[in-house]
Amino acid sequence: MSGEGSVAVSLAGRIGGFALDVAFTAPARGITALFGPSGCGKTTILRCMAGLTRLGGSVRVGAETWQDDAAGVFVPPHRRAVGYVFQEASLFSHLSVRRNLLYGWRRAGRAASEARLAPDDVVDLLGLAPLMDRTTEALSGGERQRVAVGRALLAAPRLLLMDEPMSALDRMSKEDILPYIESLPSRLKLPIVYVSHDIAEVSRLADRAVLMGRGSVVAEGALDVLLERLDLGPAAGRFEAGTILTATVAGHDAGYHLTLLDLAGQRIVIPRAPVPVGETVRLRIRARDVALTLGPPQGISIRNVLGGTVIQLVEEPGTAYAEVLVDVGGGRLRARLTRLAVAELGLRTGMKVHALMKSVAFESRSLASGR
Ligand SMILES: Nc1ncnc2c1ncn2[C@@H]1O[C@H](COP(=O)(O)OP(=O)(O)OP(=O)(O)O)[C@@H](O)[C@H]1O
């Protein structure tokens, strides 16, 4: 991928006994997830992009070359306009939120990029106004991370790196910060590379992903397309594997506290979501929450049943399981079934089936409608 502001990374080398050899790109805007199991090299890649660790290769951000071994270029970390948010925010605990933010602002100095945000905009973007005069030691984990993101943004970065910024947070703090992270792509004209080993988090935030195995890239591309690839196996999320559907809000049922969604003429119901009629939402449906029937099911409690066609079927040798990809018009579902079920139903590609969704997770307003 080339283009104004986009990122291109190619790195190879060893750290101790660990060998890394990766190449990937990230677009100029939006969140690109770097997804993979613990120890696969995600943090090492971010550190190389920031110039904190040095392996061989190249790192380009827009028109700038931060590293190019072939040309003898290696820009030191303090000269790279990068915002880096870590698992745990390292703020100055004795200073107020305002002073912490201004530290980032001053550090940017005159080398500010044209995409620089004013302090007021950052405060607004991250909902920091009520916190400004508090010292950071009195903040919750989620609030601390919001301040850390704010400080990183005020340093006028051309690239924002986020290394599992929610992994140290409890559930409530995660819920607190998620909407703010979600809103970043629509407000910031810069690439965001977001490290995570949680596919649910990635599905909610990213529109593009780089899937990693140990020290290497397994696949990269649009997240919804990657999630539909049955050949990627554990790299696409192991037991949390699933796909993303984008559906339109058709109405709300106040009595039952439900939201009714339309997916290319088919109906999905979810617990009431605060999204107006006509807007689109993003849903994640796990493969293990999908069952298939050959005829329309009757007398069952599951409300979400979509008609579709089997388009791919992969049996996992040496296990009890198979995965089936079903086109439901307007989207695709993965179903994780036993191989026995596949055999007894006589499932094969081209067959008409009904997909029963035991659980439908509302992820977020669709990124498409929010941008
Ligand atoms: N300075 C170092 N010296 C030796 N080995 C290192 C060093 N830094 C990282 N490693 C090793 O490199 C591998 C990749 O580590 P890295 O932290 O990049 O993985 P990760 O995908 O970010 O993992 P996690 O999700 O657990 O943070 C690991 O096996 C780690 O032990």
The ligand as an SDF file (V2000), in Angstrom:
LIG
                    3D

 31 33  0  0  0  0  0  0  0  0999 V2000
   15.1080   -7.6350   24.9210 N   0  0  0  0  0  0  0  0  0  0  0  0
   14.8150   -8.9040   24.6640 C   0  0  0  0  0  0  0  0  0  0  0  0
   15.7540   -9.8780   24.8130 N   0  0  0  0  0  0  0  0  0  0  0  0
   15.4490  -11.1720   24.5390 C   0  0  0  0  0  0  0  0  0  0  0  0
   14.2490  -11.6000   24.1060 N   0  0  0  0  0  0  0  0  0  0  0  0
   13.2970  -10.6890   23.9420 C   0  0  0  0  0  0  0  0  0  0  0  0
   13.5180   -9.2980   24.2120 C   0  0  0  0  0  0  0  0  0  0  0  0
   12.3630   -8.6400   23.9590 N   0  0  0  0  0  0  0  0  0  0  0  0
   11.4740   -9.5610   23.5630 C   0  0  0  0  0  0  0  0  0  0  0  0
   12.0280  -10.7850   23.5560 N   0  0  0  0  0  0  0  0  0  0  0  0
   11.3520  -12.0320   23.1640 C   0  0  0  0  0  0  0  0  0  0  0  0
   10.7980  -11.8300   21.8750 O   0  0  0  0  0  0  0  0  0  0  0  0
    9.5430  -12.4790   21.7540 C   0  0  0  0  0  0  0  0  0  0  0  0
    8.4790  -11.4940   21.3130 C   0  0  0  0  0  0  0  0  0  0  0  0
    8.2040  -10.5960   22.3580 O   0  0  0  0  0  0  0  0  0  0  0  0
    7.1220   -9.4460   22.2190 P   0  0  0  0  0  0  0  0  0  0  0  0
    7.0400   -8.7650   23.5480 O   0  0  0  0  0  0  0  0  0  0  0  0
    7.4120   -8.6290   21.0400 O   0  0  0  0  0  0  0  0  0  0  0  0
    5.7990  -10.2920   21.9610 O   0  0  0  0  0  0  0  0  0  0  0  0
    4.2930   -9.8510   22.0490 P   0  0  0  0  0  0  0  0  0  0  0  0
    3.6100  -10.4600   20.9070 O   0  0  0  0  0  0  0  0  0  0  0  0
    4.1820   -8.3800   22.1960 O   0  0  0  0  0  0  0  0  0  0  0  0
    3.8290  -10.5580   23.3920 O   0  0  0  0  0  0  0  0  0  0  0  0
    2.7920  -10.0750   24.5150 P   0  0  0  0  0  0  0  0  0  0  0  0
    1.4590  -10.0850   23.8920 O   0  0  0  0  0  0  0  0  0  0  0  0
    2.9560  -11.1470   25.5640 O   0  0  0  0  0  0  0  0  0  0  0  0
    3.2450   -8.7340   24.9840 O   0  0  0  0  0  0  0  0  0  0  0  0
    9.2680  -13.1230   23.0990 C   0  0  0  0  0  0  0  0  0  0  0  0
    9.6140  -14.4780   23.0220 O   0  0  0  0  0  0  0  0  0  0  0  0
   10.1640  -12.3600   24.0340 C   0  0  0  0  0  0  0  0  0  0  0  0
   10.5420  -13.1720   25.1330 O   0  0  0  0  0  0  0  0  0  0  0  0
  1  2  1  0
  2  3  1  0
  2  7  2  0
  3  4  2  0
  4  5  1  0
  5  6  2  0
  6  7  1  0
  6 10  1  0
  7  8  1  0
  8  9  2  0
  9 10  1  0
 10 11  1  0
 11 12  1  0
 11 30  1  0
 12 13  1  0
 13 14  1  0
 13 28  1  0
 14 15  1  0
 15 16  1  0
 16 17  2  0
 16 18  1  0
 16 19  1  0
 19 20  1  0
 20 21  2  0
 20 22  1  0
 20 23  1  0
 23 24  1  0
 24 25  2  0
 24 26  1  0
 24 27  1  0
 28 29  1  0
 28 30  1  0
 30 31  1  0
M  END
$$$$
